[in-house]
Amino acid sequence: MWPSAIATCRSSAIRTREAMAGRPEQLPRILFEIGKTIGGSRDLPAMMSRISELATELVGADATSIMLLDSQGERLMAKAAHGLRVGRLDGVSFAVGEGVAGWVVQRGEPARIDDVSQDDRFVPRDAPSTPIASMICVPLLAGGRPIGVMTATSQRTGAFDQADLEMLAFVAQTIALDVENARLRKLTVTDPLTGCYNREYLHMQLPARLREAEDHGTPLSVAMIDVDHFKDVNDAYGHAVGDRVLTVVADRLRAAIRGRDVLVRYGGEEFVALLPDTDLAAARDIGERMRAKLEENPVHAEGQSIDVRVSVGVARARPGESAQDVVGRADAAMYAAKRAGRNRVEVAP
């Protein structure tokens, strides 16, 4: 565990040991795993996902999630979870002050709710989700400032006691500063709206990835993704809805690609996916998954239900080919998909 985490959590650890007296022998193992995850990971999403998994086990929850404030400090955006239904993170957010999570981040105070049906702060979602009967929610505080929340839920009423709340608060305090530092490091190469890597990152990474693929004799493919008729969305509903659509598009594209793949917001409504160890046939399959992921459900934003489609072009890097050229061929394939009717995948020759 990092020294900063140890220093920040000393008093909380004392309270936690008192609260957790008599708890199962697995407690030291889980706390050790949490410390090891924080100390050993530079991948923020992976770290938060693993922490969510460990916290779920620690407090006996059905699901645990981590939400972080956006760059304007106005909305909590779901960033990692364990135990939630597939697709549950897609577009999940709360304004500051909205719902239990919004209440917690606004006040910087924890909340324990034994029966959500009896608490006015709880805001049920219309979309299908993991059933919630009781919950605990604690703030993530970095330098005394709320940066997000950590929430554990159960399908049973009265599932959590004060010891569980103390334990989750301890985990949140342990990870908060490291989460914030990792996020600040990532901001230099990250698009603030979608959380994807930005074009500068692509320009830094793709040449090196191409050399590595050539040195090892492994395939590398690139997919160019463009949101169909996005200008019409902005014109009809405004830029705020357009921004929300792009955020959901990015979330769904991430859900369609693999852990080793890299998603980049190339500019405007265009995205690029770097697909290492991927030949052209596999790249086309991934492109089709991305296309289908957008097609399966409309995007809900500001009371609007918007059908969103994407056109995808894929290209496999040739020996000695430059980053600019392989992206250019993927881009040309994407425009071929547009000409062929949109909402389709085309492969570069």
N, C-alpha and C positions, 0 to 999 in steps of 0.2 A: 504494500500500500504506500502511496506517496506520502512524504512528510507533511504536506499541507493538509491531507485528509486526516492524518493522525492528530495533528495539532487542533484542528477544528472540532474534532469529534470526542475529545477526551472526556468532557463533562457529560455529554450525551451517552457515552459508553458506560459510565458509572450507573446512570439511571437505567440504562438498558439491561445491564447485568442484574440489577435489583428486580426489574420487572420480569425478567426471563428466568428467575430462579425456579428450578424444578422442571424446566423445559427439556425436550428430548436431547439425547446425546448428539444428534445431527447438527445442533446449533453451531458448535465450533467449526465444523466442516463447512457449513454454508457461509459463515462469516469469512473463513479463510478463502473460499472460492471467490467471494465478492472482492476481497482485497487483492487477490491475484489477478482478477479480471481488470480492475482499475489500474493496477501497476503494469500490466503486460500488454494492454491494447492501445493502439493509436487510431483504431477504426471506431469512430464514435457510434454509428448505428449498431455495429456488432456488440460493442460494449454495453449499450443500453438494452439491447435485446437479451443479452446474457444476464444482466442485472435483473431485468424483469422476470426472467425465468427463475432465478435464485430467490427473489423476493416472494414469488408466488408460493414456492415450497416453504419458505421461512415462516410465513404467516398463515399458511393453510388456505390460501385463496383459490378461487377458480380461475382468476385472471388478474394480471397486473399490467399497468401501462405507464408510460412516461410521456408527458406532454411538455413542450417548451414554448416560451413566448416567441412570437415572431419578431422580426427586426424592428418593428414599430412599437413593440411592447403592448399591443392592443388585443391580440388573439393568442390563445393557446392552440398549438398544433400538435396532433399526435405524432410521435416520432418512433416509438418502439412499444412492443407489447408481447405478452406471452399468455396463451390460453384463450384468446379471443377468436371468434370465428374468422375464417378466411375473408379478407376484404374489409374487415371491421375498421381498419385504420384509414381506409379510402375516404378522404375528405372530412374526417372527424376533427372538429375544432370548436372552441368555445370563446366567446368574447370575455374579456376581463370582467368579472362580476356576474357572468352567466353560468348557471348550474353550480354544482358542488365544486368542480375544479376551478371555475372562475371566481367563486367566493374565496376559496383557499388562497389562490395566487394574489387576489386583491388585498387580502388582509395579512398574508404571511402567517396564517394560523392553520393548524391541522383540523380535520373534521372526522368524527366517527359517527356513522348513521346505522342504527340497528335495523331500521325498517324504512327503506327509501320512500315507500308509499305514504309515510307519515311526515315527510320532510319537504317543505316547500322549495328548498334549494335544489332538489333533484329535478333534472330536466330529462324526461324520457325521449328517446329518439324514435322517429316514425319508422326508419329503416330497420330491417331485421338485425338483431344484435344479440350478443351474449346476455341471457337474462340476468338481471341484477336485483337482489332483494336487500342486501346490506353492503356497506362499503366503508373503507377508510381512505382518506386522502391527506397527503402531507405536502408542504411546500418544499421546493428545491431552492435553497438560499445560498447565494454566492456573494461574499462580502456584505452580508446582511440584506441583500437585495433579492427579491423573488425572481427566478429565471424560469420557473416551471413548476410542475406538480408530479407527484407519483401517487398512483391510485391502485388499490387492491379491492376486488369485488368478489362477492359470493352470491350464489343462487339461494342461499339460506338466510333467513332473517337472524339477526343476533349472532352472526358468525365470528365477529371480531371483538376482542376485549381490549382493555387499556394497554396490556403488554404487547399486543399486536401493533397498536398504534405507535408505541414507543419504539418497537423494533423497526417498523417501516420508516419512522422519522430518523432513526439512526442510519439506516441505509441511505436515505435521501441526503442527509447531511454529509455522509461519507463521500458520495459521488458528486455532489453539486459543483464544487470548485473545479474538479477535473473535467466535468461536462462543459462548464463554461469556458475553461481554457482551451479545450479541444475545439469547441465551436468557434472561438475567436481565431484560432489558427486556420480553421477551414474557411473562414469568411473571405480570405484573400483569393481563394480559387473556387468560390462557390457563388452561384446565383442566389441572391437573397429571396427572391419570390418563390422559386420551386425547390430550393435545396439541392439542385443538381450541381455538378461541377460546371464551371463556366468555360468560355471559349479559350481563355488564356491557359487554363489547365490542359485543354485538348492540344493546344500548340506546344505545350511543354512536354506532354506525355506521349503523344502518338509517334513522333520520330523514334523515341527510345523503344517503344513497344514494337515498332516495325523492325528495328535492328535486332531486338531480342528474338522475335519470331523467325527472322531469317537465320540467325546464328544457330537456333535450335531446330530448324527445319519444321516448325509448327505453323499451322495456318492462323491467320488473323483476318477477321472480317470487320466491316464497318456498315452500320445501318444509319441511313438518314431518314428522319421521321418528320412529317409536316402535318399540322392540323388543317384539315380541309375546311374551306370557307370560314376561316377564323375572323376575317375582316367583317363578315356579316354578323358574327356574334357581337363584336365590339360596336358595330353600328346600331344593332337592334337593342342591345341591353346595356351598353356602356362599358367603360374600361374596367370598372371594379368587378363586374361579372366576368369579363374577359380574363382578368388576372386569376379569378377563382377557377375558371375553366383550365387555365394553364397549370395551376397547382394540382388539380385532380388528374389531368393528363400525365403529368410527371409521376404522380403516385402510382397510376395504373401501369405506366411503362416500367417503372421499377419493379412492380409486382410480376411483370411478365418476363423479365430478364433474370439471369442467374447471379449468384453472389459474386462471382469473379468478373462479371461484366461491369462496364462503367457507363453511366448515363450523363450526357452533357447537354446543357441548354446552349444551342449553337447561336441563337439569336431570334428574337420575336417568337413566332410559334414553331420554330424548327428545333429539333433535338437530334443528337448523334449518340449512337450506342457503339462503344468499342467492344468487340466480341473476340477475346483471345481464345486460342486453341479451337477455332471454329471454322470449318470449311463452308463452302457456299451453300450446300444443301441444308446444313444445320443453321446457318445464318438466315436462310429463307424461312425455316420453321420458327425461329425466334421472332422474325419480322411478322409472321402470321399470328403468333401469340400476342404480340403487341397490338396488332390491328384488331384482333378479336376481343382483347381486353377492353378496348375503348368502345366497341360496338355492343357489348353485352348489356350495358345499363346506361341510361342517360345521366348527365351531370346535373345535380341540383344546386342552384346558386341563387340567392336572393329571391326565393319563391318561384324561380323559373326551372323548368325541366328541359334540358337542352341535349339533343342528340349530337354527339361528337364523333367524328370519324377521322382517321388518319391515313395518309398515303406513305408508303415505306419503300425505300430503295436500298438494296444491299449489294455490297461489292467485296470480293476477297482481294487482299493485297497481293500484288505480283512481286516477284523477286526484284529488288532494287528500286521499287516504286516509291516515290516521295509521299509524304503525308498529304500534301496538297492534292496530288493526283488521285489517290485512292478515295479521299473525301469527295473529290470532284466527280468520280465515276458513280459513287453512291448517290450523290446529288442528282446526277443525270438520270439514274434509274428511278429516283423518287419522282422526278418530273415526268418520266415516261408513265408512271403509275397515275399521275394526275391526268395526263392526256387520254389514258385508257379508261377513264371514268371515275377515278378516285376510289378511296376505301379499298385499296388493294396493295399487294406487294409485287415489286418488279426486281429482277436480278440483273446486275450489270454484266455485260459480256466479258 
